[in-house]
Amino acid sequence: MKKNNIGKELRLIRKYNKLSLRDLSEMTNVSYSRLGKYERGEEVPTDNIIRIIENTLKIDFNELSEIARKIDIFYDEFYDS
């Protein structure tokens, strides 16, 4: 997983779990403004922050990144044809 691409995956999993940035902030003790910067790609989370988010949401960003990549490929193929 490329850490600078994590924002897309973070937003996807947060919205899937119907969480606001404030909800996730309270769950992880990471400020909501910082989480927003991660999602927008303005900052890159540290490995420690990634582990905190993974443990809190019970996810693996490597797996999520692969799923997002496949969705992007499918989307490109579907709309380019």
C-alpha positions in Angstrom: 0.0 0.0 0.0 1.2 3.5 -0.8 0.7 5.7 2.2 -0.1 8.7 0.1 -3.1 6.9 -1.4 -4.6 6.0 1.9 -7.1 8.9 2.0 -9.4 7.4 -0.6 -9.5 4.1 1.3 -10.0 5.8 4.7 -12.9 7.8 3.4 -14.4 4.7 1.8 -14.3 2.6 4.9 -15.4 5.5 7.2 -18.5 6.1 5.0 -19.2 2.4 4.7 -19.3 2.3 8.5 -21.6 5.4 8.6 -19.0 7.3 10.7 -18.4 11.0 10.6 -14.9 12.4 10.9 -15.8 13.4 14.5 -17.0 9.8 15.2 -13.7 8.3 13.9 -11.8 11.0 15.8 -13.4 10.0 19.1 -12.8 6.3 18.4 -9.1 6.8 17.5 -8.1 9.9 19.5 -6.8 11.4 16.2 -8.2 14.9 15.6 -11.0 15.1 13.0 -9.1 17.9 11.2 -6.1 15.6 10.8 -8.3 12.8 9.6 -9.8 15.1 7.1 -6.3 16.1 5.8 -5.5 12.4 5.4 -8.7 11.8 3.4 -8.0 14.8 1.2 -4.4 13.7 0.7 -3.0 16.9 2.3 -1.1 14.9 4.9 0.2 11.3 5.1 -0.5 9.3 8.3 2.4 7.7 10.2 2.6 4.0 10.4 1.4 4.2 14.0 -1.7 6.2 13.0 -2.5 3.7 10.3 -2.3 0.8 12.8 -4.6 2.7 15.2 -7.2 3.2 12.5 -6.8 -0.4 11.3 -7.3 -1.8 14.8 -10.2 0.5 15.6 -12.1 -0.3 12.4 -10.9 -3.9 12.2 -9.6 -3.5 8.7 -6.4 -4.0 6.7 -5.5 -1.1 4.5 -3.5 -3.4 2.2 -6.6 -5.4 1.4 -8.8 -2.3 1.1 -6.3 -0.7 -1.2 -6.4 -3.8 -3.5 -10.2 -3.7 -3.6 -10.2 0.1 -4.4 -7.7 -0.6 -7.2 -10.0 -3.3 -8.7 -13.0 -0.9 -8.5 -11.0 1.8 -10.3 -10.0 -0.7 -13.1 -13.6 -1.8 -13.4 -14.9 1.7 -13.5 -12.4 2.8 -16.2 -13.2 -0.3 -18.3 -16.9 0.2 -18.0 -17.0 3.9 -18.8 -14.3 3.7 -21.5 -16.1 1.2 -23.6 
